[in-house]
């Protein structure tokens, strides 16, 4: 669909908003397309998907990446966007220049009101997920379409040409203010042992989102989960600030409840459907008490 849609009435509609995730597949199920679909569903959206790469990965790391041919990525996008009204798009892993350019061309062709870009450059394990020459193309060609870009500290450092492990919060916030689109600097890699603070930077305006740091090894796919939840909340009619706050609360609870999962020997996933799990437990307890 080529026309932008007023989503102000979606919150009162009986229909779920349609959210498209454009990202890579994670064979371990904790991140990428798999995490996006779970987060979108848990936040009240219907998930569609365009796969940009197939990865061989698990909770311990990435062992292989197979980019999808750019023509096929474009064909997937045409198939979805020509038929299904998409209320918001979340973009994750785009492994090379050709795929980035293909996605950017389709964003220009199909006007979508909400586009959340998670600049997936490095996995939680430290594995690089995009080629070096793709970074400039990502920043210059794709980010201008974004309603929000959501880098972690390391990805933000790459965006502003700082060393990979550069984590000076004040300097990063100042450097990110020069971009023409809003940036959410995620605080998961900060040194604060108690708080995970995220910063919404829109030129010189900075909004801080506070949240407790959850002590867990189940952190695989947190960036994918947060960005997908934000996109869904935007499609439901929330303002950008409201969408971020709600999505952050959702991720905090998914991390807090992740101990109920035993997936892999490394960084396990968050518990995307903790609310359903809790409801089922409550229902079981009530049935047993009767």
Long-range contacts (C-beta under 8 A, 24 or more apart in sequence): 1-81, 1-82, 1-85, 1-86, 1-110, 2-109, 2-110, 2-111, 3-111, 4-111, 4-112, 4-113, 5-85, 5-87, 5-113, 7-87, 7-113, 7-114, 7-234, 7-235, 7-236, 7-237, 8-237, 9-237, 10-87, 10-235, 10-236, 10-237, 11-236, 11-237, 16-44, 16-45, 16-46, 17-44, 17-45, 17-46, 17-87, 17-88, 17-232, 17-235, 17-236, 18-45, 18-46, 18-48, 18-84, 18-85, 18-86, 18-87, 18-235, 19-45, 19-46, 19-47, 19-48, 19-86, 19-87, 19-88, 19-89, 19-90, 19-228, 19-231, 19-232, 19-235, 20-47, 20-48, 20-49, 20-50, 20-80, 20-81, 20-84, 20-86, 20-88, 20-89, 20-90, 21-47, 21-48, 21-49, 21-50, 21-89, 21-90, 21-91, 21-92, 21-228, 21-231, 22-49, 22-50, 22-52, 22-73, 22-77, 22-89, 22-90, 22-91, 22-92, 22-94, 22-103, 23-49, 23-50, 23-51, 23-52, 23-90, 23-91, 23-92, 23-93, 23-120, 23-224, 24-51, 24-52, 24-53, 24-54, 24-55, 24-65, 24-92, 24-93, 24-95, 24-120, 24-129, 25-51, 25-53, 25-54, 25-55, 26-55, 26-57, 26-221, 27-54, 27-55, 27-56, 27-57, 27-58, 28-57, 28-58, 28-59, 28-220, 28-263, 28-264, 28-269, 29-263, 29-269, 30-59, 30-220, 30-221, 30-263, 30-264, 30-267, 30-268, 30-269, 30-270, 31-57, 31-123, 31-124, 31-220, 31-221, 31-223, 31-224, 31-269, 32-92, 32-93, 32-221, 32-224, 33-92, 34-221, 35-221, 35-224, 35-225, 35-228, 35-269, 35-270, 35-272, 36-90, 36-92, 36-224, 36-225, 36-228, 38-225, 38-272, 38-273, 39-224, 39-225, 39-226, 39-228, 39-229, 39-232, 39-250, 39-272, 40-90, 40-228, 40-229, 40-231, 40-232, 41-272, 42-229, 42-250, 42-272, 42-273, 42-275, 42-276, 43-228, 43-229, 43-232, 43-233, 43-236, 43-246, 43-247, 43-250, 44-232, 44-236, 45-87, 45-88, 45-231, 45-232, 45-235, 45-236, 48-80, 48-84, 48-86, 50-76, 50-77, 50-80, 51-76, 52-92, 52-93, 52-94, 52-95, 52-99, 52-103, 53-93, 53-95, 53-99, 55-93, 55-129, 57-123, 57-127, 58-264, 58-266, 59-220, 59-263, 59-264, 59-265, 59-266, 59-267, 59-268, 59-269, 60-125, 60-264, 60-265, 60-266, 60-267, 61-123, 61-125, 61-127, 61-266, 62-123, 62-125, 62-127, 62-129, 65-95, 65-129, 67-95, 67-96, 67-99, 68-99, 70-98, 70-99, 70-101, 70-102, 71-102, 73-99, 73-102, 73-103, 74-102, 74-105, 74-106, 77-102, 77-103, 77-106, 77-110, 78-106, 81-106, 81-110, 86-110, 86-112, 87-113, 87-114, 87-235, 88-112, 88-113, 88-114, 88-115, 88-116, 88-231, 88-232, 88-234, 88-235, 89-114, 89-115, 89-116, 89-231, 90-116, 90-117, 90-118, 90-227, 90-228, 90-230, 90-231, 91-115, 91-116, 91-117, 91-118, 91-142, 92-118, 92-120, 92-224, 92-227, 93-120, 93-129, 93-130, 94-120, 94-130, 94-134, 94-138, 94-142, 95-129, 95-130, 95-131, 95-134, 96-130, 96-131, 96-133, 96-134, 97-131, 97-133, 97-134, 97-137, 100-134, 100-137, 100-138, 100-141, 100-142, 101-137, 101-141, 103-142, 104-141, 104-142, 104-145, 107-142, 107-145, 108-145, 113-147, 114-147, 114-231, 114-234, 114-235, 115-145, 115-146, 115-147, 115-148, 116-146, 116-147, 116-148, 116-149, 116-150, 116-227, 116-228, 116-230, 116-231, 116-234, 117-142, 117-143, 117-145, 117-146, 117-148, 117-149, 117-150, 117-227, 118-149, 118-150, 118-151, 118-223, 118-224, 118-226, 118-227, 119-143, 119-149, 119-150, 119-151, 119-155, 119-159, 120-155, 120-223, 120-224, 121-154, 121-155, 121-158, 122-152, 122-154, 122-155, 122-164, 124-219, 124-220, 124-221, 124-222, 124-267, 125-266, 125-267, 135-159, 143-179, 143-181, 144-180, 144-181, 146-181, 146-182, 147-181, 147-182, 147-234, 147-240, 148-181, 148-182, 148-183, 148-184, 148-230, 148-240, 148-244, 149-179, 149-181, 149-182, 149-183, 149-184, 150-183, 150-184, 150-186, 150-223, 150-226, 150-227, 150-230, 151-183, 151-184, 151-185, 151-186, 152-185, 152-186, 152-188, 152-189, 152-223, 153-185, 153-186, 153-187, 153-188, 153-189, 153-190, 154-189, 156-183, 156-185, 167-191, 169-199, 173-199, 173-201, 173-206, 176-201, 177-201, 177-203, 177-204, 177-206, 182-240, 184-230, 184-244, 186-223, 186-226, 188-219, 188-222, 188-223, 198-244, 198-248, 200-240, 200-241, 200-244, 207-241, 209-244, 209-245, 209-248, 211-248, 211-249, 211-252, 212-252, 214-252, 214-255, 214-256, 214-258, 216-255, 216-256, 216-258, 216-259, 217-266, 217-267, 217-268, 218-255, 218-258, 218-259, 218-261, 218-263, 218-267, 218-268, 218-269, 218-270, 218-271, 219-255, 219-267, 219-270, 220-264, 220-266, 220-267, 220-268, 220-269, 220-270, 221-269, 221-270, 222-251, 222-255, 222-270, 225-250, 225-251, 225-254, 225-270, 225-272, 226-251
